[in-house]
Amino acid sequence: MKRLLLVGGGHAHVEVLRHLSIRPVPGWETILVSREERAVYSGLVPAFAAGQIAEEEIGIDLQALAERAGARFLRARVSAVDAEGRRASLDDDDAIDYDLASLDVGASVAGRGLEGVAEHALASRPIDGLVAGIASRIEALRSAADGSCRLCVVGSGAAGIELAFCLDARLQREGSRKVETTLVDGGRAVLPGASRALSARVGGALRRRRIATRLGREVVAVEADGIRLDDDAKLPAEIVIWATGPEAHPLARDSALPIDARGFVRIRPSFEVEGHDSLFAAGDCASLPGMGRAGVYAVRAGPVLSDNLRTRMRGDPTAALRRYSPQGDFLSLLNLGDGRAIGAKWGIAVEGRWVMRLKDRIDRGFVARYR
């Protein structure tokens, strides 16, 4: 038997497993290594933060999915990959040899090493940690005496925007306490890189919901009762969300793999790691010109990655691998937490409850596909 090793349970790998459950490849065994038994779907995390969906509904059972694919599930963390020797090292000093491997381990969050972030903030990555942290903070607020609740969200990308709206809506709805939400970012505008129409819609929603913004200010420390900015100002907060964007996963650095200037694994359009035909990578850990780190890229990468792994497993040296072309424009859907959402594509932005219904149907449909 030859061995396919899947490192990480990201959006692309769950699609690989689904394909293997439908059409196994004879002569190959598959091992999925993940530090968690459940893959949280990022598209549904804002809905969970808003209290619109239960925690058990936002994840995919990796062990059950692996079993349906005839794969072995191993709950562990891969600390390094020897691409030349085709071996993955685990945290417990064990190792797994492979014939073909793929990485889908996601990314870390930028600035997590800043003073106080690890101790006092809820980081947006790893995403399972964010979900657990939100649940515990909400429960703590329920048991506390009524009073004000100040929420600071650091980072005004899509993740920060949605978490600010959704947590604000939930805190306003579930208690008699006064809620004050502030969005903080070192840039001069929210949603950098977004279309003018989408930025205008989000700006209007922030004003309507009275969510304050502090732009052009860097956070220098997170404390137990708030954050300190680079102008010596302090913003008091009972909850701090750290959503500052992706930072490269340390696995790439520790494995001596080819990386870009930011530390992400360089891949070809086939998802092969540059210089290593037996190692693939997809999702937020990978770097390809034109490919961003929104979940939609990883979702659409899944079928291409699956086909290319299958081609390699069949062993036909003449078979060409599929090329992945990152989409230049995709449908952006932002949950506002109050039953409404903003949608944007082709430079047009719309808002309403029907947009939220569309987002909910898409997101729930993705998770249902793997159950």
Secondary structure, DSSP 4 states (H G I P E B T S, - for coil): -EEEEEES--HHHHHHHHHHHHS--TTEEEEEEESSSEEE-GGGHHHHHTTSS-GGGSEEEHHHHHHHTTPEEEE--EEEEETTTTEEEETTS-EEE-SEEEE----EETTTTSTTHHHH-EESSSHHHHHHHHHHHHHHHHHSPS--EEEEEE--SHHHHHHHHHHHHHHHHH-SS-EEEEEEESSSSSSTT--HHHHHHHHHHHHHTT-EEEES--EEEEETTEEEETTS-EEE-SEEEE---EE--HHHHHTT--B-TTSPEEB-TTSEETTEEEEEE-GGGEE-TT--SSHHHHHHHHHHHHHHHHHHHHT-TTPPPP-----SS--EEEE-SSS-EEEEETTEEEEEHHHHHHHHHHHHHHHHTT-
